[in-house]
């Protein structure tokens, strides 16, 4: 509660008769403030409660001097809630007007949402803002049952606090605003809830000054979404700056392939690139060496690294089959180019010991590790005690690395250069290694070998994506699926992996991808989700 003098001031004493001393009066007793906390305050908020001394919590709001409740007059905290759907939902967003219409029992024509579920506390919070919810379209569900019910029901989404997010949920944007994105504007977001001190204005103002979010000892956490605790990691598919891709770079400029998606890649806090090809000063011009092209022996000219610089590369995966193509000198030359630019690498190196080292990052309090290997038959991976190259997959050894970094507080992302296949569904030959990495503690397991998109699996809390497709590679004319690809934007918050946002791209020629249209995106998501192992 408030200390003496904050709520009760001392009156100035009257002038005393010098000849007749008055007896000393005792100091006024400290006053207590009766405080009512709304029972539907979010769990994360109340678990961080620091009740001031001399505060008297009461169960009956009519007996309280002050209340902590939904309201904006004397702001204590702002809480972000999310509209969340099962991960295999195709729709990406709706309007706040559509959501509030459903709250009132009105189904909007063409809306992918027909029913809302939430726990009782969340329902009470939004009834303070939006009025009573319709029993026909809004249902209260136990917090620990929300995910299961949403996944097992048609067109059923949930409203939940931001801190309750986990990767099996897909965050649905409201009027284009999504709290898992860095550009999120909470002022334009319809699920931001203010919690305030309610009651006598003078008393509430004093209480806020003493124990509000700007005070030295705030009573409650001020927010549940702090942008300084958010990290985005974009994981990409195959990069091979050769043949037709290289030809168009030579003709149109080194950054031509990234004209349409460069801003998305640069926006990542950590950008992963799986570059399969070595750089070498002896690399011939594109298409000038038919023998090498026929045998799929590849190299990139040093100038091509300008593309990787332009998109904001942070970490390079070296597990690719073709890293060995131009010999040891080219591999060492390539690694030196990465080192000069301050880029980390993993899954390959100057020798086996170097290639086994994880690439470690710390950003906004999130610790993230990249680990990887080549799971093809031996021969593609040449890293040894004395030679450079990609690391061959020894899953017992790789599991030890995963466990070691996890024990140090890192969230491991494991990527494979695995067997190539040409189908959207999961190739069962890949499953044992992917699940083995998750068993060891990887939170994300990703296939870097795929030249077309592959399906997903959730396994023991990890997200497994068996293949993303190409990022920069010239397979435009080799079938429609090879024109499609994913960019996986993984979101970390306050030391947890909380979400994955799927960005979808389509190639327009041998080098340049663009974002998909709405119809193209819906087609790819529907196709991949239908064959995923949920």
C-alpha positions as CSV (number, residue, x, y, z in Angstrom):
1,X,0.0,0.0,0.0
2,X,1.0,3.6,0.0
3,X,3.4,4.8,2.7
4,X,2.5,7.6,5.1
5,X,2.3,10.9,3.4
6,X,1.4,9.6,0.0
7,X,-2.3,9.2,0.7
8,X,-2.6,11.0,4.0
9,X,-0.9,14.4,4.4
10,X,0.0,15.9,7.8
11,X,-1.7,19.1,8.7
12,X,0.5,22.1,9.7
13,X,0.4,22.5,13.6
14,X,-1.0,25.7,15.0
15,X,1.4,28.1,16.6
16,X,2.1,26.8,20.1
17,X,1.9,28.9,23.3
18,X,5.6,29.2,24.3
19,X,4.7,29.3,28.0
20,X,2.3,26.3,27.8
21,X,3.9,23.4,25.9
22,X,1.5,21.1,24.2
23,X,1.9,17.4,24.5
24,X,3.6,15.8,21.4
25,X,1.0,14.2,19.2
26,X,1.7,10.8,17.7
27,X,2.3,10.6,13.9
28,X,-0.8,9.8,11.9
29,X,-1.1,6.1,11.1
30,X,-0.4,4.9,7.6
31,X,-3.5,4.5,5.6
32,X,-4.3,1.3,3.6
33,X,-5.8,1.2,0.2
34,X,-8.3,-1.5,-0.5
35,X,-7.4,-2.9,-4.0
36,X,-9.5,-5.1,-6.2
37,X,-7.8,-7.1,-9.0
38,X,-10.1,-8.2,-11.8
39,X,-10.1,-12.0,-11.7
40,X,-9.7,-12.2,-15.5
41,X,-6.4,-10.4,-15.5
42,X,-3.9,-12.4,-17.7
43,X,-2.0,-15.1,-15.8
44,X,1.4,-13.7,-16.9
45,X,0.4,-10.3,-15.6
46,X,-0.7,-11.5,-12.1
47,X,2.3,-13.9,-11.8
48,X,4.5,-10.8,-12.0
49,X,2.4,-8.8,-9.5
50,X,4.4,-7.0,-6.8
51,X,1.7,-5.8,-4.3
52,X,2.8,-2.6,-2.5
53,X,3.1,-2.6,1.3
54,X,-0.1,-1.7,3.1
55,X,-2.2,-2.6,0.2
56,X,-5.2,-4.6,1.2
57,X,-6.5,-6.9,-1.6
58,X,-10.2,-7.4,-1.5
59,X,-12.5,-9.8,-3.3
60,X,-15.5,-7.5,-3.5
61,X,-15.0,-4.5,-5.9
62,X,-17.7,-2.5,-4.0
63,X,-15.4,-2.5,-0.9
64,X,-12.3,-1.4,-2.9
65,X,-10.8,2.1,-3.0
66,X,-9.2,1.3,-6.3
67,X,-9.6,-1.4,-9.0
68,X,-7.2,-2.9,-11.5
69,X,-9.4,-3.5,-14.5
70,X,-9.7,-3.1,-18.3
71,X,-9.5,0.7,-19.0
72,X,-7.2,3.4,-20.2
73,X,-7.6,6.3,-17.8
74,X,-4.6,5.5,-15.5
75,X,-2.7,3.0,-17.5
76,X,-0.8,0.2,-15.7
77,X,-0.2,-2.2,-18.6
78,X,-1.0,-2.8,-22.2
79,X,-1.5,-6.4,-23.2
80,X,-1.4,-7.8,-26.7
81,X,-3.7,-10.7,-27.6
82,X,-3.5,-12.6,-30.8
83,X,-6.0,-14.2,-33.2
84,X,-4.6,-17.7,-33.7
85,X,-5.6,-20.5,-36.1
86,X,-4.2,-24.0,-36.6
87,X,-0.9,-23.8,-38.4
88,X,-2.4,-25.5,-41.5
89,X,-4.8,-22.6,-42.1
90,X,-4.5,-21.0,-45.5
91,X,-6.1,-17.7,-44.7
92,X,-3.6,-15.0,-43.5
93,X,-5.8,-12.3,-42.1
94,X,-9.2,-10.8,-41.6
95,X,-10.5,-7.4,-40.5
96,X,-11.4,-6.3,-37.0
97,X,-14.9,-5.6,-38.3
98,X,-15.3,-9.3,-39.3
99,X,-14.0,-10.4,-35.9
100,X,-16.3,-8.2,-34.0
101,X,-19.2,-9.2,-36.2
102,X,-18.6,-12.8,-35.3
103,X,-18.3,-11.8,-31.6
104,X,-21.9,-10.5,-31.9
105,X,-23.1,-13.7,-33.7
106,X,-22.9,-12.6,-37.3
107,X,-21.2,-14.7,-39.9
108,X,-19.5,-12.7,-42.6
109,X,-20.0,-14.1,-46.1
110,X,-16.7,-15.5,-47.4
111,X,-15.0,-15.4,-44.0
112,X,-12.8,-18.4,-43.2
113,X,-13.8,-18.0,-39.5
114,X,-17.0,-19.4,-38.1
115,X,-16.3,-19.9,-34.4
116,X,-14.1,-18.3,-31.7
117,X,-12.8,-20.1,-28.7
118,X,-10.9,-18.7,-25.7
119,X,-10.5,-19.2,-22.0
120,X,-12.9,-17.6,-19.6
121,X,-10.5,-14.8,-18.6
122,X,-10.0,-13.7,-22.2
123,X,-13.7,-13.7,-22.8
124,X,-14.3,-11.5,-19.8
125,X,-11.6,-9.1,-20.9
126,X,-13.1,-8.6,-24.3
127,X,-16.6,-8.4,-23.0
128,X,-15.4,-5.3,-21.2
129,X,-14.4,-3.9,-24.5
130,X,-16.9,-5.3,-27.0
131,X,-20.0,-6.2,-24.9
132,X,-21.5,-9.6,-24.4
133,X,-20.3,-12.4,-26.7
134,X,-22.8,-14.4,-28.7
135,X,-23.2,-17.9,-27.4
136,X,-23.7,-19.2,-30.9
137,X,-20.3,-18.2,-32.2
138,X,-18.1,-17.7,-29.1
139,X,-17.2,-20.6,-26.8
140,X,-15.2,-20.7,-23.5
141,X,-12.6,-23.5,-23.5
142,X,-10.0,-24.5,-20.9
143,X,-6.6,-22.9,-21.7
144,X,-4.9,-26.2,-22.1
145,X,-7.5,-27.5,-24.6
146,X,-7.6,-24.6,-27.0
147,X,-5.0,-25.9,-29.5
148,X,-6.5,-29.4,-29.6
149,X,-10.0,-28.1,-30.2
150,X,-9.0,-25.6,-32.8
151,X,-7.1,-28.3,-34.7
152,X,-10.0,-30.8,-34.6
153,X,-12.7,-28.3,-35.5
154,X,-13.6,-26.6,-38.8
155,X,-13.0,-22.9,-39.2
156,X,-12.4,-22.5,-35.4
157,X,-9.8,-20.0,-34.2
158,X,-8.8,-18.7,-30.8
159,X,-8.0,-15.5,-29.1
160,X,-5.2,-15.8,-26.6
161,X,-2.5,-13.6,-25.0
162,X,0.7,-13.1,-27.0
163,X,2.7,-15.0,-24.4
164,X,0.7,-18.1,-25.0
165,X,1.9,-18.5,-28.6
166,X,3.6,-21.7,-29.7
167,X,4.6,-22.9,-33.2
168,X,1.5,-25.0,-33.9
169,X,-0.6,-21.8,-33.9
170,X,-0.7,-19.6,-37.0
171,X,-1.0,-15.9,-36.1
172,X,-3.8,-14.3,-38.1
173,X,-3.3,-10.6,-39.0
174,X,-6.0,-8.1,-38.2
175,X,-6.3,-5.3,-40.7
176,X,-2.8,-6.2,-41.8
177,X,-1.2,-6.0,-38.4
178,X,0.5,-9.1,-36.9
179,X,2.3,-9.0,-33.5
180,X,4.9,-11.5,-34.7
181,X,6.2,-9.1,-37.3
182,X,8.9,-6.5,-36.6
183,X,6.8,-3.8,-38.3
184,X,3.9,-4.3,-36.0
185,X,2.0,-1.1,-35.0
186,X,0.1,-1.8,-31.7
187,X,-1.7,1.5,-32.1
188,X,-3.4,0.2,-35.2
189,X,-4.2,-3.2,-33.8
190,X,-7.6,-4.3,-32.6
191,X,-6.5,-6.8,-29.9
192,X,-4.4,-4.4,-27.7
193,X,-6.0,-4.2,-24.3
194,X,-5.3,-1.5,-21.7
195,X,-5.4,-2.3,-18.0
196,X,-5.6,0.6,-15.6
197,X,-6.2,1.8,-12.1
198,X,-9.9,2.6,-11.8
199,X,-11.5,4.7,-9.1
200,X,-11.1,8.1,-7.5
201,X,-9.1,10.1,-10.0
202,X,-6.8,11.8,-7.5
203,X,-6.1,8.6,-5.6
204,X,-5.6,6.6,-8.8
205,X,-3.1,9.2,-10.1
206,X,-1.1,9.0,-6.9
207,X,-1.1,5.3,-7.0
208,X,0.0,5.3,-10.6
209,X,2.8,7.7,-9.9
210,X,4.1,5.4,-7.1
211,X,3.6,2.0,-8.7
212,X,2.8,2.5,-12.4
213,X,5.0,1.4,-15.3
214,X,7.2,4.5,-15.1
215,X,7.9,4.2,-11.3
216,X,11.0,2.6,-9.8
217,X,8.9,-0.3,-8.5
218,X,6.1,-1.1,-10.9
219,X,3.3,-3.2,-9.5
220,X,2.6,-5.1,-12.7
221,X,4.5,-6.0,-15.9
222,X,3.8,-3.1,-18.3
223,X,3.7,-5.1,-21.5
224,X,3.7,-8.7,-22.7
225,X,5.2,-7.9,-26.0
226,X,8.4,-5.9,-25.9
227,X,10.0,-5.4,-29.4
228,X,13.4,-5.5,-27.7
229,X,12.8,-9.2,-26.9
230,X,11.9,-10.3,-30.4
231,X,14.1,-11.9,-33.0
232,X,13.3,-13.0,-36.5
233,X,15.3,-15.6,-38.3
234,X,14.7,-16.2,-42.1
235,X,15.8,-19.7,-43.2
236,X,16.0,-20.1,-47.0
237,X,16.4,-22.9,-49.5
238,X,18.9,-23.6,-52.3
239,X,21.2,-20.9,-53.5
240,X,23.4,-21.8,-56.5
241,X,24.7,-18.8,-58.4
242,X,25.5,-20.7,-61.6
243,X,24.2,-21.3,-65.2
244,X,21.1,-19.3,-66.0
245,X,21.0,-17.5,-62.7
246,X,24.6,-16.4,-63.1
247,X,23.9,-15.5,-66.8
248,X,21.1,-13.1,-65.8
249,X,23.2,-11.6,-63.0
250,X,25.9,-10.9,-65.6
251,X,23.4,-9.3,-67.9
252,X,21.1,-7.5,-65.5
253,X,23.3,-6.8,-62.5
254,X,24.6,-8.7,-59.5
255,X,21.6,-7.9,-57.4
256,X,19.0,-8.7,-60.1
257,X,17.7,-11.9,-58.4
258,X,16.7,-10.0,-55.2
259,X,14.9,-7.1,-56.8
260,X,11.5,-8.3,-55.5
261,X,12.4,-10.0,-52.3
262,X,15.5,-8.2,-51.1
263,X,13.7,-6.1,-48.5
264,X,12.1,-9.2,-47.0
265,X,15.5,-10.9,-46.6
266,X,17.2,-7.7,-45.3
267,X,14.5,-7.3,-42.7
268,X,15.5,-10.5,-40.9
269,X,17.5,-10.1,-37.7
270,X,19.4,-13.2,-38.8
271,X,19.4,-14.3,-42.4
272,X,20.4,-17.8,-43.3
273,X,21.7,-18.6,-46.8
274,X,22.4,-22.2,-48.0
275,X,25.0,-21.5,-50.7
276,X,26.0,-24.7,-52.3
277,X,28.6,-23.3,-54.7
278,X,32.2,-22.3,-54.1
279,X,33.7,-19.0,-55.3
280,X,36.8,-19.1,-57.3
281,X,38.8,-16.6,-59.4
282,X,39.2,-19.3,-62.1
283,X,35.4,-19.8,-62.6
284,X,34.5,-19.4,-66.3
285,X,31.6,-17.3,-67.6
286,X,28.2,-18.9,-67.3
287,X,27.5,-21.6,-70.0
288,X,31.0,-21.4,-71.3
289,X,32.1,-24.8,-70.0
290,X,29.6,-27.4,-71.4
291,X,31.5,-30.4,-70.0
292,X,31.2,-29.0,-66.4
293,X,27.6,-28.1,-66.9
294,X,26.8,-31.6,-68.2
295,X,28.4,-33.1,-65.2
296,X,26.9,-30.6,-62.8
297,X,30.3,-29.3,-61.7
298,X,29.7,-25.7,-60.5
299,X,31.5,-22.6,-59.4
300,X,30.6,-18.9,-58.9
301,X,32.7,-15.9,-59.8
302,X,33.8,-13.8,-56.8
303,X,31.8,-10.8,-58.0
304,X,28.6,-12.8,-57.4
305,X,29.0,-12.5,-53.7
306,X,27.6,-9.0,-54.1
307,X,24.1,-10.6,-54.2
308,X,24.7,-12.2,-50.8
309,X,26.0,-8.9,-49.4
310,X,23.0,-7.1,-50.8
311,X,20.4,-9.3,-49.1
312,X,22.0,-9.0,-45.7
313,X,23.5,-12.5,-45.2
314,X,24.4,-13.3,-41.6
315,X,25.1,-17.1,-41.7
316,X,26.0,-19.4,-44.5
317,X,25.3,-23.1,-44.6
318,X,28.1,-25.2,-46.2
319,X,26.4,-28.6,-46.3
320,X,25.8,-28.5,-50.1
321,X,26.8,-31.2,-52.5
322,X,28.6,-28.8,-54.8
323,X,30.8,-27.1,-52.3
324,X,33.5,-29.5,-53.2
325,X,33.2,-29.1,-57.0
326,X,36.2,-26.8,-57.6
327,X,38.5,-28.5,-55.1
328,X,40.1,-27.6,-51.8
329,X,41.5,-24.3,-52.8
330,X,38.2,-22.9,-53.9
331,X,36.5,-24.1,-50.6
332,X,39.2,-22.3,-48.5
333,X,38.9,-19.2,-50.7
334,X,35.1,-19.2,-50.2
335,X,35.4,-19.5,-46.4
336,X,37.9,-16.7,-46.4
337,X,35.5,-14.5,-48.3
338,X,32.8,-15.2,-45.7
339,X,35.3,-14.5,-42.8
340,X,36.3,-11.2,-44.4
341,X,32.6,-10.1,-44.3
342,X,32.1,-11.2,-40.7
343,X,29.6,-13.9,-41.8
344,X,29.3,-17.1,-39.7
345,X,29.2,-20.5,-41.4
346,X,28.4,-24.0,-40.3
347,X,27.9,-27.5,-41.7
348,X,31.2,-27.4,-43.4
349,X,34.6,-25.7,-42.9
350,X,38.3,-25.8,-43.3
351,X,38.3,-29.2,-41.8
352,X,35.9,-31.6,-39.9
353,X,36.4,-30.0,-36.5
354,X,35.7,-26.5,-37.9
355,X,32.6,-27.8,-39.8
356,X,31.2,-29.4,-36.7
357,X,31.2,-26.1,-34.8
358,X,27.7,-24.5,-34.5
359,X,27.2,-20.9,-35.6
360,X,26.1,-19.1,-32.5
361,X,24.0,-15.9,-32.3
362,X,22.7,-13.7,-29.5
363,X,20.1,-11.1,-30.4
364,X,17.6,-9.3,-28.1
365,X,18.3,-11.8,-25.4
366,X,17.6,-14.8,-27.7
367,X,20.4,-17.4,-28.1
368,X,20.2,-19.2,-31.4
369,X,22.5,-21.9,-32.8
370,X,22.8,-23.3,-36.4
371,X,24.0,-26.8,-36.9
372,X,24.0,-28.9,-40.0
373,X,25.4,-31.7,-42.1
374,X,25.2,-33.5,-45.5
375,X,23.2,-36.8,-45.3
376,X,23.8,-37.9,-48.8
377,X,26.0,-41.0,-49.4
378,X,29.6,-40.4,-48.5
379,X,31.5,-38.6,-51.2
380,X,29.6,-35.4,-51.3
381,X,30.9,-34.3,-47.9
382,X,34.7,-34.1,-47.9
383,X,35.5,-32.5,-44.5
384,X,38.1,-34.5,-42.7
385,X,40.9,-33.9,-40.1
386,X,43.0,-32.5,-42.9
387,X,40.7,-31.4,-45.7
388,X,37.9,-28.8,-46.1
389,X,34.4,-29.5,-47.2
390,X,30.9,-30.2,-46.1
391,X,30.4,-32.4,-42.9
392,X,28.9,-35.8,-43.4
393,X,26.0,-36.7,-41.1
394,X,27.0,-38.8,-38.1
395,X,23.8,-38.3,-36.2
396,X,25.3,-39.5,-32.9
397,X,28.0,-36.9,-33.2
398,X,25.5,-34.2,-34.4
399,X,23.2,-35.0,-31.5
400,X,26.0,-34.3,-29.0
401,X,26.5,-30.9,-30.5
402,X,22.8,-30.1,-30.4
403,X,22.6,-31.2,-26.7
404,X,25.7,-29.1,-25.9
405,X,24.4,-25.9,-27.3
406,X,20.9,-26.5,-25.8
407,X,22.5,-27.0,-22.4
408,X,24.1,-23.5,-22.8
409,X,20.7,-21.9,-23.4
410,X,20.7,-21.8,-27.2
411,X,17.7,-22.7,-29.3
412,X,19.1,-25.1,-32.0
413,X,18.2,-24.8,-35.7
414,X,19.3,-28.0,-37.5
415,X,19.5,-28.0,-41.3
416,X,20.2,-31.0,-43.6
417,X,21.5,-31.4,-47.1
418,X,19.6,-34.6,-47.6
419,X,18.3,-36.8,-50.4
420,X,16.6,-34.9,-53.2
421,X,13.2,-35.9,-54.3
422,X,10.4,-34.3,-56.4
423,X,7.1,-34.5,-54.5
424,X,5.4,-32.2,-52.0
425,X,4.8,-35.0,-49.4
426,X,7.4,-36.2,-47.0
427,X,9.9,-38.8,-48.2
428,X,10.0,-41.4,-45.4
429,X,13.7,-41.9,-45.9
430,X,14.4,-38.5,-44.4
431,X,12.2,-38.9,-41.3
432,X,14.6,-40.8,-39.0
433,X,17.4,-38.2,-39.3
434,X,14.9,-35.2,-39.0
435,X,13.3,-36.7,-35.9
436,X,16.7,-37.6,-34.5
437,X,17.7,-34.0,-34.6
438,X,14.5,-33.0,-32.8
439,X,15.0,-35.8,-30.2
440,X,18.4,-34.2,-29.4
441,X,16.7,-30.8,-28.8
442,X,16.5,-28.9,-32.1
443,X,13.5,-26.7,-32.1
444,X,13.5,-26.3,-35.9
445,X,14.7,-28.9,-38.4
446,X,14.9,-27.9,-42.1
447,X,15.8,-29.5,-45.4
448,X,18.1,-27.3,-47.5
449,X,18.4,-29.8,-50.4
450,X,14.9,-29.4,-51.9
451,X,14.4,-27.9,-55.3
452,X,10.7,-27.7,-54.7
453,X,8.6,-27.2,-51.6
454,X,8.0,-30.2,-49.3
455,X,5.6,-30.9,-46.4
456,X,5.8,-30.2,-42.6
457,X,5.7,-32.2,-39.4
458,X,5.4,-31.2,-35.8
459,X,7.4,-33.6,-33.6
460,X,8.1,-33.3,-29.8
461,X,7.6,-29.5,-29.9
462,X,9.8,-29.0,-32.9
463,X,8.9,-27.8,-36.4
464,X,10.2,-30.0,-39.1
465,X,10.1,-28.6,-42.7
466,X,11.4,-31.2,-45.1
467,X,12.2,-28.8,-47.9
468,X,11.8,-25.1,-48.8
469,X,12.6,-25.1,-52.5
470,X,15.1,-22.8,-54.3
471,X,16.0,-19.3,-53.3
472,X,18.4,-18.4,-56.1
473,X,18.7,-21.2,-58.7
474,X,17.8,-21.6,-62.4
475,X,15.3,-24.4,-62.5
476,X,12.4,-22.2,-63.8
477,X,12.0,-24.5,-66.9
478,X,12.2,-27.8,-65.1
479,X,8.5,-28.1,-64.0
480,X,6.1,-25.9,-62.1
481,X,6.8,-27.1,-58.6
482,X,10.4,-25.9,-59.0
483,X,9.1,-22.4,-59.6
484,X,7.6,-22.4,-56.1
485,X,9.4,-22.0,-52.8
486,X,9.1,-21.0,-49.1
487,X,11.0,-18.5,-47.0
488,X,10.5,-19.6,-43.4
489,X,10.5,-16.7,-41.0
490,X,10.9,-18.1,-37.5
491,X,10.1,-15.9,-34.5
492,X,11.8,-16.0,-31.2
493,X,10.7,-14.1,-28.1
494,X,12.2,-13.8,-24.6
495,X,14.2,-17.0,-25.0
496,X,11.5,-19.1,-26.7
497,X,10.7,-20.2,-30.2
498,X,7.1,-19.0,-30.6
499,X,6.0,-19.0,-34.2
500,X,6.8,-19.6,-37.9
501,X,5.5,-17.4,-40.6
502,X,5.6,-18.9,-44.1
503,X,6.5,-16.5,-46.9
504,X,5.9,-17.9,-50.4
505,X,7.8,-17.0,-53.5
506,X,7.4,-17.7,-57.3
507,X,10.1,-17.6,-59.9
508,X,9.5,-15.3,-62.9
509,X,12.6,-16.4,-64.8
510,X,15.9,-18.3,-64.3
511,X,17.1,-16.1,-61.4
512,X,14.4,-13.9,-59.9
513,X,11.7,-14.9,-57.4
514,X,8.8,-12.6,-56.3
515,X,6.2,-12.9,-53.7
516,X,3.3,-15.1,-54.7
517,X,-0.1,-13.7,-55.6
518,X,-3.0,-14.5,-53.2
519,X,-4.2,-17.3,-55.5
520,X,-0.7,-18.8,-56.0
521,X,-0.1,-18.7,-52.3
522,X,-3.4,-20.4,-51.4
523,X,-2.7,-23.1,-54.0
524,X,0.8,-23.9,-52.5
525,X,-0.3,-23.8,-48.9
526,X,-3.4,-26.0,-49.6
527,X,-1.2,-28.5,-51.5
528,X,1.5,-28.7,-48.9
529,X,-0.7,-28.7,-45.9
530,X,-2.8,-31.5,-47.4
531,X,0.2,-33.9,-47.5
532,X,1.9,-32.8,-44.2
533,X,2.2,-35.0,-41.2
534,X,0.2,-33.2,-38.5
